[in-house]
Amino acid sequence: MNNIEKLQQLTQMTRQEIADALDVESETVLAWENETIMPTVSELEALSGIFSAQLDAKGIETQKLAHPIHIRLSVDYLLNLGITMSDWITLKWSFEGQWGSDKLAVGFFDNNQLTRIVETESEFVAAFAGYLILQTDGEFEPYIDEFNDDKEYDWRLIRHSGETFTDVTRMLVTTELTEIKHG
């Protein structure tokens, strides 16, 4: 389960455009999406670069802020394993501009109740040591608070403005997550 098809949707790139950019057949890209064959390391890096450039352009198009340092998506995000600090900044840059004043954040849930929001880069680093694990062995990974008796929290990527929250996890990652009803 990788994020190649998800990134095609987010960047609005066709399979053929990706194939042309990498000088491979469209069927090869489809096989990567379906995980019937694995891209090489250099192909994974090239895919990360292509998608990064597209998300960067999307941010430039919609953000009113000065442009940040160019950032690349990680291969871990491409493979749906985790979100690095670089991925986090890239996703925020790409989408917050079109969301107006809404922010991309991570919400922590305990018994289906939202208990904490991580929104800034410094909060992201403090909460996840700069790396949010998405899944291992095809299973969603909860957040484990090692400073609080290893208490487990569900988490979601959320779009929020004030008291309004929208779960955007499925929009940004392929991982199948159980539904949380927050109130």
N, C-alpha and C positions, 0 to 999 in steps of 0.2 A: 504494500500500500504506500504509494509515493504521492508527492504533490505536483507532479508534472502536468497532469490534466487540470488541476486546480489553478496552477500558475498560468496556464493557457487562458483560462477563464478570466483571471484577474488582470492579465495584461492584454486581453483581447487579441492574442496571436493565434493564427490558425496552425494546425499541425504542419501544413505545407510550408508556411513561413519559417517555422522552426527547422524543418528539414532542409530548406534552402539555405538558411543561415549556417547550418552545420555541415552542409554538403553531404547529406545522407538521404535515404529514401523516406518518404512519408510513412511507409509501412514499418520502418525501423523505429520511428518516433512512437507509433502506435504500440509496437512491441515493448518499448520502454515503459509506456503508460500502463500497459497490462502486465508488466513484469515477467513477460515470457523470455526476454533477454535483458541483461543488465548493461547499462552504458559503461564505457571505460571511465577511468578516473578523469582523463582529459575531456571526455564528452560530458561528464557531470559538471566539470569546471566551466566548460563552454556553455552549457545550459544555464548554470547559475549566472554567468556573465550576461547572457542574452536577456534573461528575465529581469536581472538587476537593472539593466539599461532601460528596459521598458517601464519598470516601476519608478525609476528615477525620473524619466520623462513625464510620467503621470503626475508625480509630485511637483515638478517644475510648472506644469500646466495649471495646477489647481492651488498651489500654495501661494500665499501673499508674503511669506517670510523669505529672507535671504536663503540662498541655497546652501545646504550643509555639505560637508565633505562627501564625495561620492562613496557610496557604500555598496558592498556586494552581499547578496544573499548567500547563506552557507549551503554547502552540500547536505548538511544535516537537515535543514529545512526542506530542501528539495526531496530528500528521502523520507520526509515526515517523521523524523526522529526527535528533533528539538528545534527550539528557537534561540539563537544566540543574540547577544546584545546588538550586533550588526543587523540581524534580521528584524529585530524589534524596532530599531530606528528606521529602517527601510520601510517597513509596513506602516508605521506612524506617518512618515513623510509622504508616502504614496496616497494614503486614504484620508487623513485628517483635513486636508485642504478642501476636498469635496464634501466633507461633513459639516462645514461651517465651524461652529464653536465646539462641536462634539469631539471627544477624545477617545483614542484607543486605549484600553486599560485591560488589566487582568483582574477578574473578580474572584474572590475566595468564598466558597460556600460551605456552611456547616449545617447539616440536616436541612438542606434546600434553602437556607437563609443566607443572603449576602452578608458577609461579616467584615470584609476588607477589600479595598481597591488599591491596585498598584498601577500608577499612571506614568510617572516620570522615569527617566533612564536610571537615576540613582536609586529609586525604589525598586526597579526591576533588578538591578545588580544586587541590592541588599536581600531581596526575597529569593532570588534564584541563583546567586553567585554568577549572574550573567548568562545563564543557560536554563531555559525552561524545557524540561523533558516532555515530549508529546506522547510517545508511545514506545513500548518495547514488546516484542513478540506479538504485535498486533493488538495489544491491550492498552487502554487509556491509563495513564499514570496520574495518580492523585498527587497533590502537593503535601509533602511531609514536613511539618514544622519541628525540626530537630531541637529547637530551643524551648519547646513546650511539650515534653514527654512524647515526642514523635507523633503528635496529633495529626490526623489526616484530614485534608480539605479537598473537596472538588474545586476545580477552577474552570473558568471560561474566559475567552477573549471577549471583551464587551466594548460596545460603543456607548459612551455615556455623556449625558448633559444634565447636570443637577441631579434630580432624583429619577431621571428616565434612563433605563438600561435596555440595550438590545444585544442579544447573544449573537456575535459574529464569528464564533469559532468555526462553524461549518463553512462559512464563506472563505476563511483563510487557511484552513487545514483539512486534510482528508480524514483524519482520525475519527472513527465513530465514537461518539460520546453519549453517555446516558443523559436523559433530559433532566434538567434541574428547574424547578418552578420557584422563582424567587418572588418575595412579596414585600 
